Amino acid sequence: MAGVSHPHATGTAALGKVVDTRLRVYGIAGLRIADASFLPVAIGGHPQATLYGLAEQAAAMILQDMWINLGSLYEARRWYRLLREVCC
């Protein structure tokens, strides 16, 4: 019996039109996209590893923005640990 494939949705939130390069949604403050919806084309295999990498990058971007806003290394590290628990 052969395996059954199913598509993974991508490209529903165009990068540059719906979100910027830091994954922030235009027009909605505080909202970011960290899933496959902003990828322009479908991934050739299972997207899990790619999306884990994207989640890491999104977490780093959020922390960079928080670092600018918080100005505290302690707070940035604390938030990084919390984000890692949630996303990974």
PDB file of N, CA, C and O in Angstrom:
ATOM      1  N   MET A   1       0.833  -1.164   0.000  1.00  0.00           N
ATOM      2  CA  MET A   1       0.000   0.000   0.000  1.00  0.00           C
ATOM      3  C   MET A   1       0.884   1.235   0.000  1.00  0.00           C
ATOM      4  O   MET A   1       1.805   1.348   0.808  1.00  0.00           O
ATOM      5  N   ALA A   2       0.608   2.137  -0.887  1.00  0.00           N
ATOM      6  CA  ALA A   2       1.395   3.358  -1.017  1.00  0.00           C
ATOM      7  C   ALA A   2       0.934   4.399  -0.009  1.00  0.00           C
ATOM      8  O   ALA A   2      -0.225   4.410   0.405  1.00  0.00           O
ATOM      9  N   GLY A   3       1.855   5.271   0.380  1.00  0.00           N
ATOM     10  CA  GLY A   3       1.506   6.369   1.281  1.00  0.00           C
ATOM     11  C   GLY A   3       0.635   7.395   0.576  1.00  0.00           C
ATOM     12  O   GLY A   3       0.649   7.504  -0.650  1.00  0.00           O
ATOM     13  N   VAL A   4      -0.091   8.111   1.331  1.00  0.00           N
ATOM     14  CA  VAL A   4      -0.958   9.142   0.792  1.00  0.00           C
ATOM     15  C   VAL A   4      -0.351  10.504   1.124  1.00  0.00           C
ATOM     16  O   VAL A   4      -0.023  10.787   2.276  1.00  0.00           O
ATOM     17  N   SER A   5      -0.211  11.331   0.111  1.00  0.00           N
ATOM     18  CA  SER A   5       0.323  12.661   0.373  1.00  0.00           C
ATOM     19  C   SER A   5      -0.816  13.664   0.481  1.00  0.00           C
ATOM     20  O   SER A   5      -1.885  13.484  -0.102  1.00  0.00           O
ATOM     21  N   HIS A   6      -0.570  14.692   1.217  1.00  0.00           N
ATOM     22  CA  HIS A   6      -1.534  15.782   1.267  1.00  0.00           C
ATOM     23  C   HIS A   6      -0.768  17.099   1.245  1.00  0.00           C
ATOM     24  O   HIS A   6       0.337  17.185   1.782  1.00  0.00           O
ATOM     25  N   PRO A   7      -1.342  18.112   0.632  1.00  0.00           N
ATOM     26  CA  PRO A   7      -0.630  19.377   0.492  1.00  0.00           C
ATOM     27  C   PRO A   7      -0.571  20.156   1.807  1.00  0.00           C
ATOM     28  O   PRO A   7      -1.463  20.054   2.649  1.00  0.00           O
ATOM     29  N   HIS A   8       0.478  20.918   1.959  1.00  0.00           N
ATOM     30  CA  HIS A   8       0.620  21.818   3.098  1.00  0.00           C
ATOM     31  C   HIS A   8       0.429  23.232   2.569  1.00  0.00           C
ATOM     32  O   HIS A   8       1.124  23.648   1.641  1.00  0.00           O
ATOM     33  N   ALA A   9      -0.486  23.956   3.137  1.00  0.00           N
ATOM     34  CA  ALA A   9      -0.824  25.296   2.635  1.00  0.00           C
ATOM     35  C   ALA A   9       0.358  26.254   2.773  1.00  0.00           C
ATOM     36  O   ALA A   9       0.938  26.393   3.850  1.00  0.00           O
ATOM     37  N   THR A  10       0.698  26.899   1.684  1.00  0.00           N
ATOM     38  CA  THR A  10       1.723  27.938   1.671  1.00  0.00           C
ATOM     39  C   THR A  10       1.245  29.069   0.779  1.00  0.00           C
ATOM     40  O   THR A  10       0.332  28.897  -0.029  1.00  0.00           O
ATOM     41  N   GLY A  11       1.866  30.217   0.933  1.00  0.00           N
ATOM     42  CA  GLY A  11       1.586  31.326   0.043  1.00  0.00           C
ATOM     43  C   GLY A  11       0.285  32.060   0.262  1.00  0.00           C
ATOM     44  O   GLY A  11      -0.151  32.793  -0.625  1.00  0.00           O
ATOM     45  N   THR A  12      -0.354  31.894   1.405  1.00  0.00           N
ATOM     46  CA  THR A  12      -1.624  32.581   1.638  1.00  0.00           C
ATOM     47  C   THR A  12      -1.434  33.989   2.196  1.00  0.00           C
ATOM     48  O   THR A  12      -2.369  34.789   2.182  1.00  0.00           O
ATOM     49  N   ALA A  13      -0.246  34.297   2.682  1.00  0.00           N
ATOM     50  CA  ALA A  13       0.074  35.642   3.185  1.00  0.00           C
ATOM     51  C   ALA A  13       1.383  36.074   2.533  1.00  0.00           C
ATOM     52  O   ALA A  13       2.462  35.827   3.071  1.00  0.00           O
ATOM     53  N   ALA A  14       1.286  36.711   1.390  1.00  0.00           N
ATOM     54  CA  ALA A  14       2.458  37.026   0.574  1.00  0.00           C
ATOM     55  C   ALA A  14       3.452  37.926   1.310  1.00  0.00           C
ATOM     56  O   ALA A  14       3.090  38.966   1.861  1.00  0.00           O
ATOM     57  N   LEU A  15       4.711  37.498   1.301  1.00  0.00           N
ATOM     58  CA  LEU A  15       5.783  38.280   1.886  1.00  0.00           C
ATOM     59  C   LEU A  15       5.952  39.546   1.063  1.00  0.00           C
ATOM     60  O   LEU A  15       6.132  39.480  -0.153  1.00  0.00           O
ATOM     61  N   GLY A  16       5.896  40.691   1.714  1.00  0.00           N
ATOM     62  CA  GLY A  16       6.001  41.969   1.031  1.00  0.00           C
ATOM     63  C   GLY A  16       4.654  42.623   0.786  1.00  0.00           C
ATOM     64  O   GLY A  16       4.574  43.844   0.651  1.00  0.00           O
ATOM     65  N   LYS A  17       3.599  41.828   0.725  1.00  0.00           N
ATOM     66  CA  LYS A  17       2.257  42.385   0.523  1.00  0.00           C
ATOM     67  C   LYS A  17       1.428  42.320   1.802  1.00  0.00           C
ATOM     68  O   LYS A  17       0.700  43.260   2.123  1.00  0.00           O
ATOM     69  N   VAL A  18       1.538  41.219   2.525  1.00  0.00           N
ATOM     70  CA  VAL A  18       0.787  41.039   3.774  1.00  0.00           C
ATOM     71  C   VAL A  18       1.704  41.195   4.984  1.00  0.00           C
ATOM     72  O   VAL A  18       1.309  41.765   6.002  1.00  0.00           O
ATOM     73  N   VAL A  19       2.922  40.688   4.867  1.00  0.00           N
ATOM     74  CA  VAL A  19       3.897  40.781   5.963  1.00  0.00           C
ATOM     75  C   VAL A  19       5.192  41.401   5.450  1.00  0.00           C
ATOM     76  O   VAL A  19       5.513  41.310   4.265  1.00  0.00           O
ATOM     77  N   ASP A  20       5.934  42.036   6.367  1.00  0.00           N
ATOM     78  CA  ASP A  20       7.225  42.588   5.994  1.00  0.00           C
ATOM     79  C   ASP A  20       8.320  41.551   6.215  1.00  0.00           C
ATOM     80  O   ASP A  20       8.029  40.408   6.566  1.00  0.00           O
ATOM     81  N   THR A  21       9.568  41.937   6.013  1.00  0.00           N
ATOM     82  CA  THR A  21      10.669  40.978   6.120  1.00  0.00           C
ATOM     83  C   THR A  21      10.948  40.538   7.549  1.00  0.00           C
ATOM     84  O   THR A  21      11.711  39.597   7.765  1.00  0.00           O
ATOM     85  N   ARG A  22      10.345  41.199   8.525  1.00  0.00           N
ATOM     86  CA  ARG A  22      10.477  40.797   9.927  1.00  0.00           C
ATOM     87  C   ARG A  22       9.213  40.094  10.402  1.00  0.00           C
ATOM     88  O   ARG A  22       8.968  39.979  11.603  1.00  0.00           O
ATOM     89  N   LEU A  23       8.409  39.620   9.439  1.00  0.00           N
ATOM     90  CA  LEU A  23       7.222  38.801   9.666  1.00  0.00           C
ATOM     91  C   LEU A  23       6.080  39.537  10.370  1.00  0.00           C
ATOM     92  O   LEU A  23       5.171  38.901  10.903  1.00  0.00           O
ATOM     93  N   ARG A  24       6.120  40.867  10.376  1.00  0.00           N
ATOM     94  CA  ARG A  24       5.041  41.661  10.978  1.00  0.00           C
ATOM     95  C   ARG A  24       3.941  41.872   9.948  1.00  0.00           C
ATOM     96  O   ARG A  24       4.212  42.201   8.793  1.00  0.00           O
ATOM     97  N   VAL A  25       2.708  41.682  10.373  1.00  0.00           N
ATOM     98  CA  VAL A  25       1.563  41.866   9.488  1.00  0.00           C
ATOM     99  C   VAL A  25       1.303  43.367   9.354  1.00  0.00           C
ATOM    100  O   VAL A  25       1.206  44.088  10.347  1.00  0.00           O
ATOM    101  N   TYR A  26       1.191  43.819   8.105  1.00  0.00           N
ATOM    102  CA  TYR A  26       0.924  45.231   7.861  1.00  0.00           C
ATOM    103  C   TYR A  26      -0.435  45.622   8.423  1.00  0.00           C
ATOM    104  O   TYR A  26      -1.423  44.912   8.235  1.00  0.00           O
ATOM    105  N   GLY A  27      -0.478  46.753   9.113  1.00  0.00           N
ATOM    106  CA  GLY A  27      -1.735  47.303   9.592  1.00  0.00           C
ATOM    107  C   GLY A  27      -2.228  46.768  10.920  1.00  0.00           C
ATOM    108  O   GLY A  27      -3.224  47.265  11.445  1.00  0.00           O
ATOM    109  N   ILE A  28      -1.548  45.751  11.491  1.00  0.00           N
ATOM    110  CA  ILE A  28      -1.964  45.196  12.779  1.00  0.00           C
ATOM    111  C   ILE A  28      -0.751  45.176  13.700  1.00  0.00           C
ATOM    112  O   ILE A  28       0.135  44.334  13.555  1.00  0.00           O
ATOM    113  N   ALA A  29      -0.720  46.092  14.631  1.00  0.00           N
ATOM    114  CA  ALA A  29       0.420  46.202  15.545  1.00  0.00           C
ATOM    115  C   ALA A  29       0.514  44.973  16.442  1.00  0.00           C
ATOM    116  O   ALA A  29      -0.489  44.507  16.982  1.00  0.00           O
ATOM    117  N   GLY A  30       1.721  44.460  16.592  1.00  0.00           N
ATOM    118  CA  GLY A  30       1.964  43.353  17.506  1.00  0.00           C
ATOM    119  C   GLY A  30       1.673  41.969  16.954  1.00  0.00           C
ATOM    120  O   GLY A  30       1.797  40.987  17.685  1.00  0.00           O
ATOM    121  N   LEU A  31       1.290  41.856  15.684  1.00  0.00           N
ATOM    122  CA  LEU A  31       0.982  40.544  15.110  1.00  0.00           C
ATOM    123  C   LEU A  31       2.064  40.145  14.111  1.00  0.00           C
ATOM    124  O   LEU A  31       2.420  40.918  13.222  1.00  0.00           O
ATOM    125  N   ARG A  32       2.576  38.940  14.270  1.00  0.00           N
ATOM    126  CA  ARG A  32       3.562  38.382  13.343  1.00  0.00           C
ATOM    127  C   ARG A  32       3.060  37.038  12.836  1.00  0.00           C
ATOM    128  O   ARG A  32       2.235  36.378  13.468  1.00  0.00           O
ATOM    129  N   ILE A  33       3.577  36.659  11.687  1.00  0.00           N
ATOM    130  CA  ILE A  33       3.264  35.354  11.118  1.00  0.00           C
ATOM    131  C   ILE A  33       4.518  34.497  11.197  1.00  0.00           C
ATOM    132  O   ILE A  33       5.575  34.899  10.711  1.00  0.00           O
ATOM    133  N   ALA A  34       4.414  33.346  11.791  1.00  0.00           N
ATOM    134  CA  ALA A  34       5.560  32.442  11.911  1.00  0.00           C
ATOM    135  C   ALA A  34       5.135  31.037  11.497  1.00  0.00           C
ATOM    136  O   ALA A  34       5.353  30.073  12.231  1.00  0.00           O
ATOM    137  N   ASP A  35       4.531  30.928  10.328  1.00  0.00           N
ATOM    138  CA  ASP A  35       4.137  29.625   9.802  1.00  0.00           C
ATOM    139  C   ASP A  35       4.415  29.598   8.297  1.00  0.00           C
ATOM    140  O   ASP A  35       5.079  30.491   7.771  1.00  0.00           O
ATOM    141  N   ALA A  36       3.918  28.598   7.624  1.00  0.00           N
ATOM    142  CA  ALA A  36       4.202  28.424   6.202  1.00  0.00           C
ATOM    143  C   ALA A  36       3.400  29.353   5.302  1.00  0.00           C
ATOM    144  O   ALA A  36       3.597  29.344   4.086  1.00  0.00           O
ATOM    145  N   SER A  37       2.518  30.141   5.856  1.00  0.00           N
ATOM    146  CA  SER A  37       1.644  30.957   5.009  1.00  0.00           C
ATOM    147  C   SER A  37       2.381  32.027   4.219  1.00  0.00           C
ATOM    148  O   SER A  37       1.878  32.469   3.186  1.00  0.00           O
ATOM    149  N   PHE A  38       3.548  32.459   4.664  1.00  0.00           N
ATOM    150  CA  PHE A  38       4.262  33.484   3.912  1.00  0.00           C
ATOM    151  C   PHE A  38       5.294  32.918   2.943  1.00  0.00           C
ATOM    152  O   PHE A  38       5.937  33.677   2.218  1.00  0.00           O
ATOM    153  N   LEU A  39       5.460  31.610   2.920  1.00  0.00           N
ATOM    154  CA  LEU A  39       6.378  30.994   1.960  1.00  0.00           C
ATOM    155  C   LEU A  39       5.779  31.092   0.556  1.00  0.00           C
ATOM    156  O   LEU A  39       4.599  30.791   0.375  1.00  0.00           O
ATOM    157  N   PRO A  40       6.564  31.504  -0.438  1.00  0.00           N
ATOM    158  CA  PRO A  40       5.999  31.722  -1.772  1.00  0.00           C
ATOM    159  C   PRO A  40       5.628  30.440  -2.522  1.00  0.00           C
ATOM    160  O   PRO A  40       4.714  30.446  -3.347  1.00  0.00           O
ATOM    161  N   VAL A  41       6.331  29.349  -2.241  1.00  0.00           N
ATOM    162  CA  VAL A  41       6.060  28.082  -2.940  1.00  0.00           C
ATOM    163  C   VAL A  41       6.020  26.947  -1.920  1.00  0.00           C
ATOM    164  O   VAL A  41       6.549  27.069  -0.815  1.00  0.00           O
ATOM    165  N   ALA A  42       5.392  25.857  -2.304  1.00  0.00           N
ATOM    166  CA  ALA A  42       5.336  24.680  -1.435  1.00  0.00           C
ATOM    167  C   ALA A  42       6.724  24.062  -1.305  1.00  0.00           C
ATOM    168  O   ALA A  42       7.523  24.096  -2.240  1.00  0.00           O
ATOM    169  N   ILE A  43       6.992  23.505  -0.148  1.00  0.00           N
ATOM    170  CA  ILE A  43       8.270  22.847   0.111  1.00  0.00           C
ATOM    171  C   ILE A  43       8.220  21.451  -0.486  1.00  0.00           C
ATOM    172  O   ILE A  43       7.175  20.801  -0.460  1.00  0.00           O
ATOM    173  N   GLY A  44       9.336  20.985  -1.022  1.00  0.00           N
ATOM    174  CA  GLY A  44       9.374  19.708  -1.714  1.00  0.00           C
ATOM    175  C   GLY A  44       9.202  18.487  -0.837  1.00  0.00           C
ATOM    176  O   GLY A  44       9.025  17.390  -1.367  1.00  0.00           O
ATOM    177  N   GLY A  45       9.245  18.619   0.438  1.00  0.00           N
ATOM    178  CA  GLY A  45       9.068  17.497   1.353  1.00  0.00           C
ATOM    179  C   GLY A  45       8.217  17.919   2.520  1.00  0.00           C
ATOM    180  O   GLY A  45       7.447  18.875   2.430  1.00  0.00           O
ATOM    181  N   HIS A  46       8.357  17.207   3.614  1.00  0.00           N
ATOM    182  CA  HIS A  46       7.601  17.576   4.803  1.00  0.00           C
ATOM    183  C   HIS A  46       8.163  18.889   5.345  1.00  0.00           C
ATOM    184  O   HIS A  46       9.381  19.035   5.446  1.00  0.00           O
ATOM    185  N   PRO A  47       7.311  19.840   5.691  1.00  0.00           N
ATOM    186  CA  PRO A  47       7.793  21.175   6.061  1.00  0.00           C
ATOM    187  C   PRO A  47       8.271  21.328   7.508  1.00  0.00           C
ATOM    188  O   PRO A  47       8.655  22.428   7.905  1.00  0.00           O
ATOM    189  N   GLN A  48       8.259  20.272   8.292  1.00  0.00           N
ATOM    190  CA  GLN A  48       8.531  20.397   9.724  1.00  0.00           C
ATOM    191  C   GLN A  48       9.890  21.039  10.014  1.00  0.00           C
ATOM    192  O   GLN A  48       9.955  21.998  10.782  1.00  0.00           O
ATOM    193  N   ALA A  49      10.953  20.543   9.431  1.00  0.00           N
ATOM    194  CA  ALA A  49      12.290  21.076   9.718  1.00  0.00           C
ATOM    195  C   ALA A  49      12.409  22.529   9.262  1.00  0.00           C
ATOM    196  O   ALA A  49      12.982  23.361   9.966  1.00  0.00           O
ATOM    197  N   THR A  50      11.868  22.827   8.087  1.00  0.00           N
ATOM    198  CA  THR A  50      11.907  24.196   7.583  1.00  0.00           C
ATOM    199  C   THR A  50      11.158  25.139   8.519  1.00  0.00           C
ATOM    200  O   THR A  50      11.636  26.235   8.814  1.00  0.00           O
ATOM    201  N   LEU A  51      10.000  24.720   8.978  1.00  0.00           N
ATOM    202  CA  LEU A  51       9.205  25.575   9.859  1.00  0.00           C
ATOM    203  C   LEU A  51       9.833  25.727  11.239  1.00  0.00           C
ATOM    204  O   LEU A  51       9.666  26.763  11.882  1.00  0.00           O
ATOM    205  N   TYR A  52      10.556  24.705  11.701  1.00  0.00           N
ATOM    206  CA  TYR A  52      11.297  24.864  12.956  1.00  0.00           C
ATOM    207  C   TYR A  52      12.353  25.958  12.798  1.00  0.00           C
ATOM    208  O   TYR A  52      12.532  26.794  13.684  1.00  0.00           O
ATOM    209  N   GLY A  53      13.045  25.942  11.669  1.00  0.00           N
ATOM    210  CA  GLY A  53      14.045  26.983  11.398  1.00  0.00           C
ATOM    211  C   GLY A  53      13.413  28.365  11.312  1.00  0.00           C
ATOM    212  O   GLY A  53      13.960  29.338  11.830  1.00  0.00           O
ATOM    213  N   LEU A  54      12.261  28.449  10.658  1.00  0.00           N
ATOM    214  CA  LEU A  54      11.550  29.723  10.573  1.00  0.00           C
ATOM    215  C   LEU A  54      11.104  30.197  11.951  1.00  0.00           C
ATOM    216  O   LEU A  54      11.162  31.391  12.245  1.00  0.00           O
ATOM    217  N   ALA A  55      10.664  29.279  12.789  1.00  0.00           N
ATOM    218  CA  ALA A  55      10.243  29.638  14.146  1.00  0.00           C
ATOM    219  C   ALA A  55      11.424  30.176  14.951  1.00  0.00           C
ATOM    220  O   ALA A  55      11.271  31.129  15.715  1.00  0.00           O
ATOM    221  N   GLU A  56      12.597  29.571  14.784  1.00  0.00           N
ATOM    222  CA  GLU A  56      13.800  30.070  15.456  1.00  0.00           C
ATOM    223  C   GLU A  56      14.125  31.482  14.999  1.00  0.00           C
ATOM    224  O   GLU A  56      14.450  32.345  15.815  1.00  0.00           O
ATOM    225  N   GLN A  57      14.037  31.720  13.686  1.00  0.00           N
ATOM    226  CA  GLN A  57      14.299  33.060  13.156  1.00  0.00           C
ATOM    227  C   GLN A  57      13.269  34.064  13.658  1.00  0.00           C
ATOM    228  O   GLN A  57      13.618  35.194  14.001  1.00  0.00           O
ATOM    229  N   ALA A  58      12.011  33.661  13.701  1.00  0.00           N
ATOM    230  CA  ALA A  58      10.957  34.548  14.196  1.00  0.00           C
ATOM    231  C   ALA A  58      11.209  34.893  15.665  1.00  0.00           C
ATOM    232  O   ALA A  58      11.058  36.047  16.067  1.00  0.00           O
ATOM    233  N   ALA A  59      11.589  33.903  16.460  1.00  0.00           N
ATOM    234  CA  ALA A  59      11.883  34.151  17.872  1.00  0.00           C
ATOM    235  C   ALA A  59      13.050  35.127  18.006  1.00  0.00           C
ATOM    236  O   ALA A  59      13.018  36.022  18.850  1.00  0.00           O
ATOM    237  N   ALA A  60      14.079  34.956  17.179  1.00  0.00           N
ATOM    238  CA  ALA A  60      15.222  35.876  17.216  1.00  0.00           C
ATOM    239  C   ALA A  60      14.802  37.294  16.837  1.00  0.00           C
ATOM    240  O   ALA A  60      15.261  38.257  17.451  1.00  0.00           O
ATOM    241  N   MET A  61      13.933  37.434  15.833  1.00  0.00           N
ATOM    242  CA  MET A  61      13.453  38.757  15.438  1.00  0.00           C
ATOM    243  C   MET A  61      12.645  39.411  16.553  1.00  0.00           C
ATOM    244  O   MET A  61      12.798  40.601  16.826  1.00  0.00           O
ATOM    245  N   ILE A  62      11.788  38.628  17.191  1.00  0.00           N
ATOM    246  CA  ILE A  62      10.980  39.153  18.294  1.00  0.00           C
ATOM    247  C   ILE A  62      11.895  39.618  19.418  1.00  0.00           C
ATOM    248  O   ILE A  62      11.693  40.688  19.992  1.00  0.00           O
ATOM    249  N   LEU A  63      12.899  38.808  19.727  1.00  0.00           N
ATOM    250  CA  LEU A  63      13.830  39.190  20.791  1.00  0.00           C
ATOM    251  C   LEU A  63      14.630  40.431  20.435  1.00  0.00           C
ATOM    252  O   LEU A  63      14.878  41.275  21.296  1.00  0.00           O
ATOM    253  N   GLN A  64      15.038  40.552  19.176  1.00  0.00           N
ATOM    254  CA  GLN A  64      15.760  41.756  18.760  1.00  0.00           C
ATOM    255  C   GLN A  64      14.888  42.983  18.950  1.00  0.00           C
ATOM    256  O   GLN A  64      15.359  44.010  19.440  1.00  0.00           O
ATOM    257  N   ASP A  65      13.629  42.888  18.569  1.00  0.00           N
ATOM    258  CA  ASP A  65      12.720  44.016  18.751  1.00  0.00           C
ATOM    259  C   ASP A  65      12.474  44.287  20.231  1.00  0.00           C
ATOM    260  O   ASP A  65      12.378  45.444  20.642  1.00  0.00           O
ATOM    261  N   MET A  66      12.373  43.238  21.027  1.00  0.00           N
ATOM    262  CA  MET A  66      12.182  43.422  22.460  1.00  0.00           C
ATOM    263  C   MET A  66      13.425  44.017  23.092  1.00  0.00           C
ATOM    264  O   MET A  66      13.332  44.832  24.009  1.00  0.00           O
ATOM    265  N   TRP A  67      14.581  43.614  22.607  1.00  0.00           N
ATOM    266  CA  TRP A  67      15.842  44.147  23.138  1.00  0.00           C
ATOM    267  C   TRP A  67      15.874  45.655  22.947  1.00  0.00           C
ATOM    268  O   TRP A  67      16.283  46.395  23.842  1.00  0.00           O
ATOM    269  N   ILE A  68      15.446  46.101  21.793  1.00  0.00           N
ATOM    270  CA  ILE A  68      15.410  47.534  21.523  1.00  0.00           C
ATOM    271  C   ILE A  68      14.427  48.207  22.473  1.00  0.00           C
ATOM    272  O   ILE A  68      14.701  49.289  22.991  1.00  0.00           O
ATOM    273  N   ASN A  69      13.284  47.568  22.701  1.00  0.00           N
ATOM    274  CA  ASN A  69      12.253  48.159  23.553  1.00  0.00           C
ATOM    275  C   ASN A  69      12.559  47.999  25.041  1.00  0.00           C
ATOM    276  O   ASN A  69      12.353  48.929  25.821  1.00  0.00           O
ATOM    277  N   LEU A  70      13.047  46.833  25.434  1.00  0.00           N
ATOM    278  CA  LEU A  70      13.281  46.581  26.852  1.00  0.00           C
ATOM    279  C   LEU A  70      14.612  47.144  27.330  1.00  0.00           C
ATOM    280  O   LEU A  70      14.706  47.712  28.418  1.00  0.00           O
ATOM    281  N   GLY A  71      15.635  46.981  26.506  1.00  0.00           N
ATOM    282  CA  GLY A  71      16.954  47.475  26.885  1.00  0.00           C
ATOM    283  C   GLY A  71      17.594  46.693  28.012  1.00  0.00           C
ATOM    284  O   GLY A  71      18.542  47.178  28.630  1.00  0.00           O
ATOM    285  N   SER A  72      17.111  45.512  28.295  1.00  0.00           N
ATOM    286  CA  SER A  72      17.626  44.731  29.402  1.00  0.00           C
ATOM    287  C   SER A  72      17.974  43.329  28.938  1.00  0.00           C
ATOM    288  O   SER A  72      17.117  42.616  28.417  1.00  0.00           O
ATOM    289  N   LEU A  73      19.205  42.936  29.118  1.00  0.00           N
ATOM    290  CA  LEU A  73      19.632  41.596  28.735  1.00  0.00           C
ATOM    291  C   LEU A  73      18.892  40.537  29.546  1.00  0.00           C
ATOM    292  O   LEU A  73      18.532  39.486  29.015  1.00  0.00           O
ATOM    293  N   TYR A  74      18.666  40.807  30.821  1.00  0.00           N
ATOM    294  CA  TYR A  74      17.947  39.855  31.663  1.00  0.00           C
ATOM    295  C   TYR A  74      16.544  39.607  31.132  1.00  0.00           C
ATOM    296  O   TYR A  74      16.121  38.457  31.014  1.00  0.00           O
ATOM    297  N   GLU A  75      15.820  40.669  30.811  1.00  0.00           N
ATOM    298  CA  GLU A  75      14.458  40.532  30.299  1.00  0.00           C
ATOM    299  C   GLU A  75      14.446  39.812  28.959  1.00  0.00           C
ATOM    300  O   GLU A  75      13.584  38.966  28.725  1.00  0.00           O
ATOM    301  N   ALA A  76      15.384  40.131  28.077  1.00  0.00           N
ATOM    302  CA  ALA A  76      15.448  39.483  26.766  1.00  0.00           C
ATOM    303  C   ALA A  76      15.701  37.982  26.922  1.00  0.00           C
ATOM    304  O   ALA A  76      15.073  37.177  26.234  1.00  0.00           O
ATOM    305  N   ARG A  77      16.600  37.605  27.805  1.00  0.00           N
ATOM    306  CA  ARG A  77      16.879  36.183  28.028  1.00  0.00           C
ATOM    307  C   ARG A  77      15.667  35.471  28.614  1.00  0.00           C
ATOM    308  O   ARG A  77      15.365  34.339  28.237  1.00  0.00           O
ATOM    309  N   ARG A  78      14.977  36.133  29.532  1.00  0.00           N
ATOM    310  CA  ARG A  78      13.797  35.532  30.133  1.00  0.00           C
ATOM    311  C   ARG A  78      12.721  35.286  29.081  1.00  0.00           C
ATOM    312  O   ARG A  78      12.109  34.218  29.058  1.00  0.00           O
ATOM    313  N   TRP A  79      12.486  36.263  28.212  1.00  0.00           N
ATOM    314  CA  TRP A  79      11.506  36.103  27.149  1.00  0.00           C
ATOM    315  C   TRP A  79      11.948  35.060  26.144  1.00  0.00           C
ATOM    316  O   TRP A  79      11.115  34.323  25.617  1.00  0.00           O
ATOM    317  N   TYR A  80      13.248  34.981  25.863  1.00  0.00           N
ATOM    318  CA  TYR A  80      13.750  33.968  24.935  1.00  0.00           C
ATOM    319  C   TYR A  80      13.456  32.572  25.468  1.00  0.00           C
ATOM    320  O   TYR A  80      13.018  31.699  24.718  1.00  0.00           O
ATOM    321  N   ARG A  81      13.693  32.358  26.754  1.00  0.00           N
ATOM    322  CA  ARG A  81      13.401  31.044  27.349  1.00  0.00           C
ATOM    323  C   ARG A  81      11.911  30.724  27.254  1.00  0.00           C
ATOM    324  O   ARG A  81      11.540  29.593  26.941  1.00  0.00           O
ATOM    325  N   LEU A  82      11.061  31.704  27.521  1.00  0.00           N
ATOM    326  CA  LEU A  82       9.629  31.485  27.417  1.00  0.00           C
ATOM    327  C   LEU A  82       9.215  31.147  25.983  1.00  0.00           C
ATOM    328  O   LEU A  82       8.407  30.245  25.761  1.00  0.00           O
ATOM    329  N   LEU A  83       9.768  31.872  25.020  1.00  0.00           N
ATOM    330  CA  LEU A  83       9.441  31.598  23.612  1.00  0.00           C
ATOM    331  C   LEU A  83       9.921  30.219  23.178  1.00  0.00           C
ATOM    332  O   LEU A  83       9.233  29.528  22.428  1.00  0.00           O
ATOM    333  N   ARG A  84      11.090  29.821  23.644  1.00  0.00           N
ATOM    334  CA  ARG A  84      11.615  28.492  23.290  1.00  0.00           C
ATOM    335  C   ARG A  84      10.718  27.395  23.847  1.00  0.00           C
ATOM    336  O   ARG A  84      10.523  26.368  23.197  1.00  0.00           O
ATOM    337  N   GLU A  85      10.176  27.597  25.031  1.00  0.00           N
ATOM    338  CA  GLU A  85       9.276  26.599  25.602  1.00  0.00           C
ATOM    339  C   GLU A  85       8.000  26.476  24.777  1.00  0.00           C
ATOM    340  O   GLU A  85       7.450  25.384  24.636  1.00  0.00           O
ATOM    341  N   VAL A  86       7.541  27.569  24.247  1.00  0.00           N
ATOM    342  CA  VAL A  86       6.294  27.555  23.489  1.00  0.00           C
ATOM    343  C   VAL A  86       6.496  26.988  22.088  1.00  0.00           C
ATOM    344  O   VAL A  86       5.711  26.154  21.637  1.00  0.00           O
ATOM    345  N   CYS A  87       7.538  27.435  21.401  1.00  0.00           N
ATOM    346  CA  CYS A  87       7.675  27.058  19.986  1.00  0.00           C
ATOM    347  C   CYS A  87       8.393  25.735  19.785  1.00  0.00           C
ATOM    348  O   CYS A  87       8.202  25.097  18.750  1.00  0.00           O
ATOM    349  N   CYS A  88       9.200  25.307  20.720  1.00  0.00           N
ATOM    350  CA  CYS A  88       9.991  24.098  20.465  1.00  0.00           C
ATOM    351  C   CYS A  88       9.683  23.100  21.513  1.00  0.00           C
ATOM    352  O   CYS A  88      10.236  22.000  21.499  1.00  0.00           O
TER     353      CYS A  88
END
